[in-house]
Amino acid sequence: MKRVVITGVGVITPVGNDTKTFWDNLINGVCGIDRLTRFDTTDYKVKLAGEVRGFKPADFGIDVPTARHMDLYTQYALAAARQAAADSGIEGTVAPERLGVYLGSGIGGMHTFVSETEKLLKRGPGRVSPFFIPMMIGNMAAGTIAIQYNAQGPCLPVVTACATSTHAIGEAFRAVAYGYADAIFAGGAEATIEPLAVAGFTNSQALSLSEDPNAASLPFDARRGGFVMGEGAGVMILEEYEHAVSRGAKIYAEISGYANTCDAYHMTAPRPDGACAARAVEQAAREAGITADDILYINAHGTGTPLNDSSETLAFKLGLGEEMARRAAISSTKSMTGHMLGAAGAVEAIVCALTLARHAAPPTIHYEEPDPACDLDYIPNVCRKADFTAALSTSLGFGGHNGCLALRTFGG
């Protein structure tokens, strides 16, 4: 296997639409959750969301005619990809057939789906846009990035609900490691804060009903009552180590392990004993050679739902062993961003890379009441500075999809 490194990152998130703003806000515990503004919530139980604010496609070189033919999730994805490409300096350094895109969305073009359905019902079939299908389908963000960067190599849009972009990055890691590409845009995007999706998640009893932004997304806290919807995109450039070194690229961290498993248990609920998620954690950590000698950071899936957080705590103990799990510094940045669904894993993997590169880990904010079922170190409320040597990022999706990425500090 070839070594795989991260040479560029880009984000569109509820706490910032560039990496510096994003990181500064996370480290300082700034909450991106607030009153939902996209539509009138009078008849809705849910009043809060982690909305992307201040996003203008033109700021990322996406002109008005082009944006008009892109669903919002694709706009987010392309904006994050352009940041990652600029950060990496990858453009023009890779043969088209050796450049790939592995980018997914848990739901795809929900805004387009809803708006075109309304046209059909109110104005008839002749008014449905000819761009409806290409704007709505979940692979179009990956295809759009490939077109923009002439990436003629492997192109794979993964769809595994909330584990989507963790799996996209993991499969991209394997593609580069086994020589199928020299560099890959990898990540995910989501834009589903609109009436139908919010109603659906609410009625499935997945969302927090709190109206206080400071008491809504509460990972691992005894008061937790559901997740808060977020949105955005995260994209990283994965590059073969020798290729990156030969062009003098900046390297954030090395991806050195990945695993995915399935609970095979329930449509939406995680397996209570955490056993299958634990296997993903154990396999990724083993592939990366993570041991008790490492100073380990974990960015947990940590949704703030009662079942996820307790079962994920068990998974860390089973997958790493009790002693290593208790020594690890763990946080859930969903306490600040909300749950970005198909984009969550990518954004959180970027957090891991920045944590290793910058020797500081963001906190789990609004953590006040410990839960005996969640008894590990969740970096409460204040960032943790340490010379971390390894990191894990976990994602657990509807359908029982589990994913874990393992990163290491880059040591040349």
Secondary structure by P-SEA (a helix, b strand, c coil): cbbbbbccccccccccccaaaaaaaaaacccccccccccccccccccccccccccccccccccaaaaaaccaaaaaaaaaaaaaaaaaccccccccccbbbbbbbcccaaaaaaaaaaaaacccccccccccccccccaaaaaaaaaaaccccbbbbbbcccaaaaaaaaaaaaaaaacccccccccccccccccaaaaaaaaacccccccccccccccccccccbbbbbbbbbbbbbbcaaaaaaaccccccccccccccccccccccccccaaaaaaaaaaaaaaaccccccbbbbbccccccaaaaaaaaaaaaaaccaaaaaacbbbbccccccccccaaaaaaaaaaaaaaaccbbbccccccccccccccccccccccccccccbbbbbbcccbbbbbbbbbcccc
